[in-house]
């Protein structure tokens, strides 16, 4: 019987102590437990992101300019070859007709790239 009364007293004590841990947490404890989010680890991240974007934009512009330059050089070469064929005064060959089509495509591509620059 004494054991039973002791067990009841221990159980009652455990019940009240579990209420301590299940209750509301104070704001101070909650703020101490909060971890900084990994996406905002430093204050200079926006600067780094802007710097990376600027470098990427500069690289894209350089690549774009290089493509325009290469297309223009090819366009000049095709136009020079076409002029030489026309100056001969002979009947145009199928290769010349392909070159004329290529000149039209390149001229459009260069024009579009320059407009988007």
FENDA-V573440 format. One record per backbone hydrogen bond with DSSP energy under -0.5 kcal/mol. NH is the residue of the N-H (numbers start at 1). CO is the residue of the C=O. Records with the same first field share a line. If there is no record, write none. Layout:
NH = CO / CO
//
This chain:
5 = 1
6 = 2
7 = 3
8 = 4
9 = 5
10 = 6
11 = 7
12 = 8
13 = 9
14 = 10
15 = 11
16 = 12
17 = 13
18 = 14
19 = 15
20 = 16
21 = 17
22 = 18
23 = 19
30 = 26
31 = 27
32 = 28
33 = 29
34 = 30
40 = 37
41 = 38
45 = 42
48 = 44
49 = 45
50 = 46
51 = 47
52 = 48
53 = 49
54 = 50
55 = 51
56 = 52
57 = 53
58 = 54
59 = 55
60 = 56
61 = 57
62 = 58
63 = 59
64 = 60
65 = 61
66 = 62
67 = 63
68 = 64
69 = 65
70 = 66
71 = 67
72 = 68
73 = 69
74 = 70
75 = 71
76 = 72
77 = 73
78 = 74
79 = 75
80 = 76
81 = 77
82 = 78
83 = 79
84 = 80
85 = 81
86 = 82
87 = 83
88 = 84
89 = 85 / 86
90 = 85
97 = 93
98 = 94
99 = 95
100 = 96
101 = 97
102 = 98
103 = 99
104 = 100
105 = 101
106 = 102
107 = 103
108 = 104
109 = 105
110 = 106
111 = 107
112 = 108
113 = 109
114 = 110
115 = 111
116 = 112
117 = 113 / 114
//
